[in-house]
């Protein structure tokens, strides 16, 4: 496969009576193609823009039935329509769903990436699936001036997509497209800081050090297509096994990971969604939402119910399960939702000075509710707090300041500590009256300001217990 470096910086200059032949038209077309590809790779970058969704048997999760996985083992793997840019800026446009077969997929030897082999030579194991830009000439044509004994020419070129698989070693993990930050910013003067962008000098240096790619490679022949075997867009990690079917000697039996290996093109819509934090998990509901930031005081009976049932006299009773429940908009990892993710404080007046003082209720446990159907194992969407029995007795005691004077309650939820199923801190930032249940019955707004982490602070006040409430509670005269 002979290769050459080409780049078209030449364009036609038109004038009257200029003869236009195949070379001139080819120069015209090459110029605009190369300039378009230059803009694609320099401005947009390379990777998957949209689509290329894989459908087929997947790696079973821990909570999946192995029999279900076995039933799907013989399903063909298909790729949905999609758009991607390769490193040269060429568009990989797939307009219809495609099944991966020996006719459109070849094997790449990692030691010789420029060579192609038939897919039937693939040994059982794990592979990286990649997509390649491809061209296929079609439409036979013979010039009228020729004698008729010359080779037929093709009138058109169809741009399409071809796929390849490259073997992974036994212990080699599926590659991740996201890399560590490659840029480092030095110290510069702040003469341009007033321009509205603090790290302007950093961005200037990064752009100045970015190389300009001015070359392209010629395509190689493969089964009637012209492709670049060394330039591809990773799509997924898959598992291949041998088959007893002579017409289909190898089959793709499992899609291991169709997200991690993909490099993504960050288009404007995608960046806008990220700026709004659409990928973040938020606090969706709190059981005391009716009173959150409510100017009215919570009645004592309702607060008493919120604190949970009175502890038993059993010696091993170490906690009291309250009705302080928090629900998240998505699954969060259970092992990250621990007592130190919450703080419950009661602000009361000091006995002598009249100053306010804060009393902290000890959170001794966080009880996670069962995950919803389809959520990963080890996750939850709702938790309830459990407190120390001594604190509960203090609240219920006859001389308790809470019962005699009421209090202001402050509940903190530390979002930096709680991770969602993707390992990202939840967006717990307080925002106006978010999570407060309004009288009109509308769904309360979730927490968050579009950034991971943050603290949600809920404040409400409770009324002291009245004499009538004491009579109703005890069922006796005072």
Steps between C-alpha positions, in 0.01 A plus 500: 500500500695799379433816696575861429450829677274739313343834572319731264590866545450566131176627351399579149541846351235545237530713187334509161584208268667302783481131415347290778595135513492226763811636674353848537169373635685265736705795628182699558335217693812411702543860610154532653506151649833557671400844630176361641685217670754750636220698664338184636812373676626844611175653624271209587761239590453131438280230645134402505258787437172309528355151470692177441291326762581130534227243533567137590594270789661688784723410788261381776489706817525342842124522543418353158367152446773296321229315308385827346857574394531157342182553299647818350839346422416417140355839415682695229671824597374804311609862490246778468534803278764746613743778420865522601818682397831315475836657583529633145165673521325262261131445566393148593131520416294184544142561391344163581534224756774254404582145613867423558612223263812383318393714202528831684742420785868407486763389753791724597825364639615741777861433398427590137215757509533589132417145389153348478398137548173316455271490800486121477856486636396665829582285802258481794548787741430867565531763230464873444246587231585804286343683207689615189420750225465316168442581135359272233500590131197393293325569171691361197571754231698499176596822327353536149838583347655173614515192283310279738788275606613711799414434864169633617505806723273561794286811486420546868641449848286381789622609845419240765633337818699178549585340835798324653579300813832503685590235759541585870738299716352278770553748781483819296201713609261656256665834406342820625472793260514761777860586584653702780531875451787548258529876543699681768480872555799710608500835676445807282428866556140604552500771237216327315305387806257787451385345173247288685689174477745444785724233346525672160878457500459124564264461207734704280795276584298182449387611155849622406648161587234304310644360175326563171439180304548583133532154352273217405568141400405314187243225545573128460299238313290243691227289335401768253523779759769759560573539872762621747562203733714710738238770557185391679248609762469255795142398574491209745667199657351169390556125547549270201467121499545230238194346340432157350316665212739490198322800347548702816815368672519780758220675685479795736353355817505797738517880509728565797512880499353730235561827684847515657709458181319778316657839454216752481473817295381771740252684282321814615184320610699249702708770670184697581346193664818448702500868604146451631608187686254270324732207572491556877288324761309733732296487820147451375287494816525537878235369738479836684475699176170662600680691778830570328556878516135543598428813707243302696609276786470123487245382762645293784306178419635502144854554622452223757393263219798609288734391779376142479361250749629490857789255550436169669661393826698222336870520588612461137280787379766740370303729270161650430380507140356843428281613214771732367516357148693628198433389141741548210419549132724207402674202658784580742759263644380369835847483651548875447182601686627488858406685821767765442315606183231659721483738794190582709522802731249662736542868582353594839543789744766473767380434854641825646628743238224488241755433228421224251690175526519204266440142607597220263302178466724199444425312179601142577383325182364557151250240383504455122182396322509219243612599148239546232461251218778553248728691740851359558567275796629690805307817423196667648275795426366562850646498851361556850698630799528323835594691819639419842232383751635738767429796277153366429433473874621857547251626243217309669600590857263707710761774557624510143558850364360383167167424667498814714632762257517352150814529286645576159607186316791499253568191287810482281551253214859493371487420130878476458500175697213327316590343164255395232526176303751666264732601784405869477409709805130584509395860441368586847546877482214694658306715252230739616193312621598174325355185667230698679152359441267780398126511585406485129617137490765555231803271504777671697814601317804278564816628658799612298658782305663293225827414676598181684507498879390783724292507817125509533386686813139462609360725775163488674358586843294293741236617747520410871253243619175645631314378809220364284749299290650359820154385614428341161838326495482363856125442513496634857454826687811714556 
